[in-house]
């Protein structure tokens, strides 16, 4: 992310001779995201200078008082902050831009530096586009694969513009909007929009991790027996251990993609000889938590232990034999809770 100060925005251009802001800032959380291209030369050797020239063109030449895009992705693959938001913030959420006629309130507009009627979007720029759109979609609860009415719940001076444009794709290109007469963002990006929607949707899905007892990273301390007898098992088999003093431990070792809260569940085959107090040891961000489970019931399905905080990276959950009967080590699941 390259802030306005880092790319060299002359903030004095946003004010008139009396020191009044030419384009007062307003805020409306986006419901839609719009992709543009700048229609400037591809592979620009000095993207910061190009952003400054676009800024001057929008702010002074066209008299808008600021750059119209919320963000520009440069030829170097970096994300350049566009429209000025709240003082002291970078990329303020919902600041109203000026990038698409009659669609500026409630949209996020990002422009790709170059012309994508001429060539495909470079991979580094495409990755940054995916990242920033995922960020905006996550921040504003936008489903990038959906269609949603665009509602103008604010005054609008053009009598030819309806109050609502129904069922607009929540992620679209400038030239695909009603009343737009432009090839922006170029044929290559337009053709890629279905792929972009799918990729961003997949990145928004809460990550989950399932670790079966036969995962290669797991570890065993003491005496555990491998079995396939119960049809309630998860996967091909499970391990069990007789009641003991806590010296026998079965440990699921796993990696989490992000830090945060995770809903923890366990799977085991139920049995009358199982423990009613099988102790699972959860090594959470805030220390070890012990949760006991009655493994005589609720077999063959996910049984929730609760929601706990974990750090990203390497983590573990163990099952101890310190119980009143057999303890069953089968599978665990962690589901990210936003």
C-alpha positions in Angstrom: 0.0 0.0 0.0 1.4 3.4 -1.1 -0.1 6.3 0.8 -0.8 9.6 -0.7 2.1 11.2 1.1 4.4 8.4 -0.2 3.4 8.9 -3.8 3.7 12.6 -3.5 0.2 14.0 -3.5 0.2 17.8 -3.3 -2.7 18.2 -0.9 -2.9 22.0 -1.5 -4.5 21.3 -4.8 -7.6 20.1 -3.0 -8.3 23.6 -1.6 -9.4 26.9 -3.2 -7.7 30.2 -2.6 -9.8 30.7 0.6 -8.6 27.4 2.0 -11.9 25.7 1.4 -12.0 22.0 0.4 -13.1 22.0 -3.3 -14.7 18.5 -3.0 -15.9 17.9 0.6 -15.5 14.4 1.7 -18.5 12.1 2.2 -18.8 8.5 3.4 -21.0 5.7 2.4 -20.1 2.1 2.9 -19.8 0.3 -0.5 -22.2 -2.3 -1.7 -20.5 -2.7 -5.1 -17.0 -2.7 -6.4 -16.0 -1.3 -9.9 -12.8 -2.1 -11.8 -11.3 0.4 -14.2 -8.2 0.9 -16.3 -6.4 4.2 -16.6 -6.0 3.9 -20.4 -2.4 5.0 -20.1 0.8 3.3 -21.5 1.4 -0.2 -20.2 4.4 -1.2 -18.1 4.8 2.4 -16.9 8.4 2.8 -15.6 7.4 5.4 -13.0 4.0 4.5 -11.5 4.2 7.1 -8.7 4.7 9.9 -11.3 1.8 8.5 -13.3 -0.5 8.6 -10.2 0.6 12.2 -9.6 -0.3 13.1 -13.2 -3.8 11.4 -12.9 -4.3 13.2 -9.6 -3.5 16.6 -11.3 -5.7 15.8 -14.3 -8.7 14.9 -12.1 -8.1 17.6 -9.4 -7.1 20.6 -11.5 -7.7 20.0 -15.2 -11.2 18.6 -14.7 -11.8 20.7 -11.6 -13.0 17.8 -9.3 -10.9 18.7 -6.3 -9.3 15.3 -5.9 -8.5 12.0 -7.7 -11.7 10.1 -8.6 -10.5 6.5 -8.0 -10.4 5.1 -4.5 -7.2 3.3 -5.4 -4.9 2.7 -8.4 -2.8 -0.4 -8.8 0.5 0.6 -10.4 2.6 -1.2 -13.0 4.8 -2.3 -10.2 2.0 -4.2 -8.6 1.7 -1.9 -5.6 -1.6 -0.4 -4.5 -1.7 3.4 -4.5 -4.1 5.3 -2.3 -6.6 7.4 -4.3 -9.3 9.6 -3.0 -8.4 11.4 0.3 -10.4 10.0 3.2 -10.2 10.8 6.9 -7.2 12.7 8.0 -4.6 10.3 9.4 -6.0 7.3 7.7 -4.9 5.4 4.5 -7.7 4.1 2.3 -10.6 5.2 4.4 -13.6 2.9 4.0 -16.6 4.3 2.2 -15.1 7.7 1.1 -17.1 8.7 -1.9 -15.1 8.8 -5.1 -15.8 10.1 -8.6 -15.1 7.1 -10.9 -18.4 6.1 -12.4 -21.3 8.5 -13.4 -24.3 7.9 -11.1 -22.6 5.1 -9.3 -20.2 6.9 -7.0 -22.1 6.7 -3.7 -21.8 3.2 -2.3 -19.1 1.8 -4.7 -15.4 1.2 -4.4 -13.5 2.1 -7.6 -10.1 0.7 -8.3 -8.2 1.4 -11.5 -5.5 -0.7 -13.1 -2.6 1.3 -14.6 -2.4 0.7 -18.3 -4.7 -0.3 -21.2 -6.2 -3.8 -21.0 -7.7 -3.8 -24.4 -4.1 -4.3 -25.5 -2.7 -7.0 -23.3 -3.7 -9.2 -20.3 -3.3 -7.9 -16.8 0.2 -8.8 -15.4 0.1 -11.3 -12.6 1.5 -9.0 -9.9 -1.2 -6.4 -10.7 -3.9 -9.1 -10.8 -2.8 -10.4 -7.4 -3.0 -7.0 -5.9 -6.4 -6.4 -7.4 -7.6 -9.7 -5.9 -6.1 -8.7 -2.5 -7.7 -5.2 -2.3 -11.1 -6.3 -3.6 -11.0 -9.2 -1.0 -10.2 -6.6 1.7 -13.0 -4.3 0.7 -15.5 -7.2 0.3 -14.6 -8.5 3.7 -14.8 -5.1 5.4 -18.3 -4.4 3.9 -19.8 -7.9 3.8 -20.0 -8.0 0.0 -20.5 -11.3 -1.8 -18.4 -10.7 -5.0 -20.4 -13.4 -6.9 -23.8 -11.9 -6.1 -26.1 -9.4 -7.8 -27.6 -6.7 -5.7 -29.8 -3.7 -6.3 -27.9 -0.4 -6.4 -30.0 2.0 -4.4 -29.6 5.8 -4.5 -30.8 6.8 -1.1 -29.4 10.3 -1.5 -30.4 13.3 -3.6 -29.5 13.0 -7.3 -29.9 15.9 -9.7 -30.3 13.9 -13.0 -34.0 13.1 -13.6 -33.0 10.4 -16.1 -31.2 8.4 -13.4 -33.5 6.0 -11.6 -33.6 5.6 -7.8 -32.6 2.0 -8.1 -30.7 0.0 -10.7 -31.8 -3.6 -10.0 -29.6 -6.7 -9.8 -26.2 -5.2 -10.6 -23.2 -7.5 -10.1 -21.5 -6.5 -6.9 -18.1 -6.8 -8.7 -18.2 -5.4 -12.2 -16.3 -3.3 -14.7 -16.9 0.4 -15.5 -18.1 -0.1 -19.0 -20.6 -2.8 -17.8 -22.6 -0.3 -15.7 -25.8 1.1 -17.0 -25.4 4.5 -18.8 -21.6 3.9 -19.3 -20.3 4.3 -22.8 -16.7 3.2 -22.4 -14.5 0.1 -23.1 -13.0 0.5 -19.6 -11.6 -1.7 -18.0 -10.6 -3.3 -21.3 -11.5 -6.6 -22.9 -9.0 -8.7 -21.0 -10.2 -7.6 -17.6 -13.8 -7.8 -18.6 -13.3 -11.4 -19.7 -11.5 -12.2 -16.4 -14.2 -10.8 -14.1 -16.0 -14.2 -13.6 -12.7 -15.7 -12.5 -11.9 -12.8 -10.2 -15.3 -13.1 -8.6 -14.8 -16.8 -7.9 -11.3 -16.3 -6.5 -12.3 -13.5 -4.2 -15.3 -15.5 -3.0 -13.0 -18.4 -2.1 -10.6 -16.1 -0.2 -13.6 -14.8 1.8 -14.6 -18.3 3.0 -13.7 -18.8 6.6 -10.8 -21.2 6.7 -11.3 -24.6 8.4 -8.8 -27.3 9.3 -9.6 -31.0 9.7 -7.0 -33.3 11.1 -7.6 -37.0 11.1 -5.8 -39.4 13.4 -3.7 -40.8 10.6 -2.3 -37.4 9.6 1.5 -37.6 9.2 2.2 -34.7 11.6 0.5 -36.2 14.6 2.4 -37.6 17.6 1.8 -40.4 20.1 3.1 -40.8 23.6 2.5 -44.1 25.4 0.3 -47.0 24.3 -2.3 -46.4 21.6 -4.0 -49.1 19.5 -5.1 -48.6 15.9 -8.6 -49.9 15.1 -11.1 -50.0 12.2 -13.9 -51.8 14.0 -16.5 -49.1 14.5 -18.4 -47.8 11.4 -18.8 -44.5 13.2 -15.1 -43.7 12.6 -13.9 -40.6 10.6 -11.8 -41.8 7.7 -10.1 -45.2 7.6 -9.4 -45.8 11.3 -8.9 -44.4 14.8 -6.7 -44.9 17.8 -7.7 -45.8 21.4 -6.0 -46.1 24.7 -7.1 -47.7 28.1 -7.7 -45.5 31.1 -4.6 -44.4 32.7 -2.8 -41.6 34.7 -2.3 -39.1 31.9 1.0 -40.4 30.6 -0.5 -41.6 27.3 -1.1 -38.6 25.0 -2.4 -38.5 21.4 -1.5 -35.2 19.8 -2.9 -33.6 16.6 -0.4 -31.2 15.2 -1.7 -28.7 12.7 -1.1 -25.2 11.2 -3.7 -22.4 11.1 -3.7 -19.8 8.3 -4.6 -16.8 10.4 -4.8 -15.8 14.1 -8.2 -15.5 15.6 -11.1 -17.4 17.1 -11.8 -20.9 16.0 -14.7 -23.2 16.7 -13.3 -26.6 17.8 -15.1 -29.9 17.3 -14.0 -33.5 17.7 -15.1 -36.8 16.1 -15.1 -40.2 17.6 -17.0 -43.5 17.5 -19.2 -43.9 20.5 -19.2 -47.0 22.6 -20.4 -48.3 26.0 -16.8 -49.0 27.0 -15.7 -45.5 26.2 -14.8 -42.8 28.8 -17.5 -40.4 30.0 -14.8 -37.8 30.7 -12.2 -38.0 27.9 -10.0 -35.0 28.4 -9.0 -32.9 25.4 -6.1 -30.4 26.0 -6.5 -27.3 23.8 -3.3 -25.3 23.5 -4.8 -21.9 22.8 -3.4 -18.5 22.5 -4.3 -17.8 26.2 -3.0 -21.1 27.6 -4.0 -24.7 27.9 -7.8 -25.4 28.2 -9.1 -28.9 29.2 -12.5 -30.0 27.8 -13.9 -33.3 28.8 -16.2 -35.2 26.5 -18.6 -38.1 27.1 -17.5 -40.5 24.4 -20.3 -43.0 25.1 -22.7 -40.8 23.2 -22.9 -38.6 20.1 -20.6 -40.8 18.1 -20.1 -40.5 14.3 -20.5 -36.7 14.1 -18.8 -33.5 15.0 -19.1 -32.6 18.7 -18.3 -29.0 19.5 -16.0 -28.2 22.4 -16.4 -24.4 22.1 -14.7 -21.4 20.5 -11.1 -20.4 21.4 -8.4 -18.1 20.2 -5.4 -19.5 18.5 -2.3 -18.0 16.9 -1.5 -18.5 13.2 1.1 -21.2 12.4 1.8 -24.3 14.3 -0.7 -25.5 17.0 -1.7 -28.6 18.7 -4.6 -30.4 20.6 -4.0 -33.5 22.7 -6.1 -36.3 24.2 -5.1 -37.8 27.5 -5.8 -41.2 28.9 -6.6 -39.8 32.3 -10.2 -40.9 32.2 -12.6 -43.5 33.6 -12.5 -45.8 30.5 -11.2 -46.1 26.9 -10.4 -42.8 25.2 -10.8 -42.6 21.4 -8.6 -40.4 19.3 -10.1 -39.9 15.8 -10.4 -36.5 14.1 -10.6 -32.8 15.1 -11.9 -29.8 13.2 -11.2 -26.0 13.7 -13.5 -23.5 11.9 -12.5 -19.9 11.8 -15.0 -17.5 13.3 -14.7 -14.0 11.8 
